[in-house]
C-alpha cells in the first residue's frame, strides 16, 4: 500500500524541508498529509461515490416513506416504516461523510505542484495511423483515403478483428497495410493496433482511430497542437457544436460518458480534465506507449479505453483532452453504442473497473 519505503522516506524528508521554508506549513501537518498521499486513499474518488450512493438511497427512502404515509401502508407495515426512517438518517450521515472526505483531500492533502510539460514536436514529424475495423467494408475505403491524404501521415495500418467481409481487401486497395487480429474483442484489436504503431521505427507518434468514418483526419492538426503538453492526447466528443446530429452517441450516452469521465478524473485528482472515456481517437507518443502497453491486458474488451487512461494516469503520464468532430458512422455499430441498454451495461462495467478492478473484466 505504501509503495517503496525508500521513496516514501525521501518524500517525507522533501516535504519536511519544504515545510521549514514555508513557516505556514507545520512539520506535523506536512508529514500527516504525505502519509495520506502515500497511502493513496483517493478520498475524493470514494467520497464522491459515497455521496452519490447515499443520495440515491436517501431519495428512494424518502419516496417510499411518502408513499407509506399517504396510503395505509404506515399502519400495515410499521416495522418497514421504522426501517426506512432509520435508513434515511443513516444516508444523511453518508452524505456528510462523503463531502468531508472530498474536502479533506482537496484542502489538506492535494498540493498544486503541477508543471506544464512543453515538449515540442517538429513541424515535419510524421505519424503512423492505426485503424481498428470489424466488418467495415462500407467505410474502410473512405477512412483510409481520408487519413492517407493528410500531409503529416506516414502510413495507415488497418487492424481487422476477424472481419468476415472484404474490409482487409478494400483497405489494402487504398494503400493501407492490413493485418488480422485473431483474438476477438475490441481491446485485443486496439492493443494490436498500438503495438503495430510502435513497431514502426521511422515514426515516433501513433494515431489510434476507427475505420467507420465517425472521425476525420482534419482533427490531426488539433491533436498535434496539444501534443507538446502531453504523452497522450485523448479526443473528446463532448463539445455539442462538434457533434453531428444522427451520430450513435445518444444524449443518454453523452451524459453517461461524461459522468464516467468525471469519475476517472476524481480518481486521479489534479492529473487531468477528463470528459470522454469512450472515444478511440487519440494521439500517443511511442515512448509512452512502450511503457504503457506491457501494463495492459488485451483481454479487457469494450472497456479498454478507460482502462488505458486509468492505467496511464496511474503511471503519472500526461493526458490532455482535445475537442474533436464526431460524425454518424457508416454501417452498423458493433460496439457499446448499439443502443442505450447496451451503453448502460458498458457504463456500469467501466465504473466497476474504475472502483474495483479491471482484471475481473478480462475475457468477459
N, C-alpha and C positions, 0 to 999 in steps of 0.2 A: 504493500500500500504506500509506503513512504518512498519507494524508489531506491536509488543508490545512496547509501548513507554518507559517503564521502561528499557527493554533490549536495546532499542535504545540509551537512555541516558547513560547507563552503558558502552556501546561500545564506544560512543563518548569520555567518560572520559578515558577509557583504551587507546584509540588512542592518546588522548592528552598527557597522561603520557608517552607513547612510543615516542611521538614527542619531548618531553623535553629531554629524554635520548639520542635521536638522533638529534643533532643540525642541521643536513642537511635537516630535515623534519620540516617545519613550522607548527605552530598551525593552521593557516588558511587552509593550504593545507590538513592537516590531517582531519579536520572537513569536508571540502568540499568533500574529497574523501569518507569519511564514510557516508555522507548523500547520495551520489550517490549509494553506496553499499546497504544501507538500502532501497533505492527506488527500487532496483532490476531492473534497467533499461535494463540489458542484452545488452549493446551496441555492443559487439562483435557479438552476435547472430543476432540481427536485422541489424547490419552493413553489415554482410556477405549476408544476404537475400537481402538487398537493392542493394548491389554491383552486385549480380547475376542477379536480375531483370533488373537493369539499363543496364548491359552489354548485356543481351538478347534483350532488346528494342533498344539499340544502334546499334547492328549488324543488326536487322531487318530493322530499318530505313535507315541505310547505304545501305543495299541491295536494298530496294525499290527506293531510290534515284538514285542508279546506273542504275537500270532498266529504270527509267524515263528519265534520261539524255542520255542514249544510244539508246533510241527509241524516238518516237514523243510524249511521254507522258508528257514531260515538257511543251510543247506548248498546249496540250489538257487539262491538269489538273494543271494549275499554282497554284491554291489555295491549292491543295493537296501537291504540292511540297513545298510550304511555310510552311505548317503544319509539314511536315516531317523534314524540316530543323530546325524549332523551337524545335521540339521534340528531334532532335539529340543533340542540345545544352543543352536541359533540362536533358537528360540522362547523359551527361558528368558531370553535377552538382551532379547527383545521385551517380556516380562512386566516385567522390572526397568525397562526404559526407559519403558514406559507409566506405571508407578507414579511414576517420577521426574518425568515431565512433569506429572502431576497435582499432585504435591507442590510443584514449583517455582512453579506458578501460584497454588495456594491459599495457600502460605506466604509467598511473596516478591513476588508481583505484585498479586494482588487486594487491594483495600483496602475495608473495610466502611464506606463513606461514604453509605449509603442514607438517604434522607429519606422518611418516611412521608407520602404525599400525603393531604390531607384537604380535599376539595372537595365540600362537602355538596350534596345535591340537594333542591330544595324539595319539601315534602310534597304539593303539588298539581301537581307536574310530570307531564305526560302523556308517553306514549311511543307510537311507531309500531311495530307488529308486522309483520314481513315473513316470509311463509311460502313456502318452496320446495316445489314439487309436481311430480310426474311420474306421470300416470295414478293419481291418488289419489282417485278419485270415492267410494270406500268410506269414506274417513276425513275428507275435507276439510270436510264439514258440521260434524262434531263438533269438529274442530280450530278452525275459525273461531268457532263458537259459544262454545267454552271461552275463547278469548282475548278476544273482544269483551265477555264478561261481567265481565272484571276491571276494577275501578274506575280503574286507572291507564292503561288502554289508550285512546288517542285514536281509532285506526283500525287495521284489519287489511288488509294488502295481500298478495295471493297471486300469486306468480310461477310460472306454468306453463311447463314446458320442453318445448313441443311435445306436450302430452298429447293422446292420441287418444281419450280417453273424455270424460266430462262434468264434469271437475274444475273448469274455469273457470265453467261454468254453475252448478254447485252452490255454489261459493264466493260468487258474486255473489248468489245467492238468500239466503244467510245474512248478507248485508250487507257483504261484503268487496269491495275493489276488485281486479279480476283483470286481469293482464297476461300476455302470452305472450312468452317469450324464445326467439327463433328459433335462436340459436347453441346447438347441442346440447352438453350437458355439465353436470355438477354445478357446476363452477367458474363457468361462464357464468351459471348460474341464481342462484348465491349473489351474484355480482358485481352482477347486475341488481337483485337484492333490496335489497342495501345501497345501491345508487345511488338506487333509489326512496325508500328510507328517508331519506336525507339531503336529498332534494328536497322534503320536507315542511317548509315554513317555520314551521309552528306547533308543531313538536316539536323537541327537541334531543337526543332519545335514540332509538336504533333497536334493537329486539329481533329478532334473527335466530333463526328456528326452522324446523322442517319441518312439513308438513301431514299426517303419517302417524300422529298421535296417540301417538308414542313419548314426547313431553314434555308437560307440563301447565302451565297458566297460573299455578297457585298458587306456582310457583317464582319468579315475578316479584318477589315480596316479598323473597326471599333475594338476588336479583340487586341490587336497589336498596339493600339493607343493605351490600353490598360496594362499590357504585359510588363512594362518596366517596373511596376509596383507589385508584381505577383509571381508566384510559381505556377499557379493555375488560375486562369480567367474563366469563370463559370457564367454561361449565358443565362439571362433571366427573361422569362416571358411574362413578367408581372406588370409591365407597363401597358395599360389598356390601349393607348394610341398606336402601339406597335403590334397589336394582336388582331389579325384579320378575322372578321366575322365568319362563322361557319367552320372554324377550326375545331378539333376534337377536344379542346380544353374548355369544358363547360364552366359556367360560373361556380358550380359546386366544386369542381376540381381545382379551379383557380384559387379559391379561398382555402381549400383544404391543403393545397400545395404550399400556400403562403404560411399557413399555420405550422406545418411540419418544418418549414424553413426557419421560422422563428424559434421553434423548439430546439433545433440544432444550434441556432445562434445562442440561445440561453445556455446550452450545454458547454459552449466554448465562449464564454463572455469575454468581450474585448478583442476577439480574434478575427472578427469579420461581420459584415452585414449580409444576411442570407434571406432571400425571398423565394427562391426556386430550387428545390432539391430534385426535381424530376426530369430536368432537361438533360439531354445527351450532349448538346452543343457546348464544347469547351475547348480552350486552347491551353496546352500544357508544355512546360519546359521539359525536355527529355531527361535532364539531370535529376529533376524532381521525380519524374515517373520511374526512373531506375531505382530510386529509394522506396517509392510507394508501392509498386506492383508486388514485390515479394511479401508485403504485409497483407495483401488482399487475396481472397479466395474467389475463383471464377464460378464457384458453385452457388454463390448468392445470386439470385435470379433478378426479378424485376426491381428489387430494392437496391440494386448495385450502385446507382448514382449517389443517394445519401450515404450509403456505406463507404464509398470512395471519399466523399467530402468529410465525413466524420473521422475517418482514419487519417486523412491528410492534415486535418486540424489538430488531431491528437499528436501528430508528428511535428506540430508547430510550423507547418507550411503556410505560406501567404496565399490566401484565396481572395480574389476581388471579383465582384459580380459586374457583368456588362449587360445593358439592356439590348435585347435582340428582337428582330422581327419574327413573327410566327404566322404561318400560313396553313390553310387546310391541306391535309395530307392527300396524296394521290394513292388511291387504293383503299383497302380495308385495314383498320387498325388491328394489330395483333397483340398489343401490349396492355398496359394498365389503363388506357384511355378508351376502352371499348364502350363503356357506359359508366354511370355514376356508381352502380353497385360494385363493379369490379374495382373502380377507383377507390371506393371506401375501404374495401378489403385490403388493397395495396397500401393505403394510407395507414391503416391500423398495423400492418406488418412493419412499415417503416418506423412507426412510433415504438413498436415492440423492440426493434433492433437498436434504436437510439437509447431506450430506457434500460433494457436488459442485456441482450447480446445478439450480435449479428450471426454468430456461429449456429444458433438454433434455427436460423432461416435457411441454412445450406440444404441443397437437394430437396427443397420443398416447393 
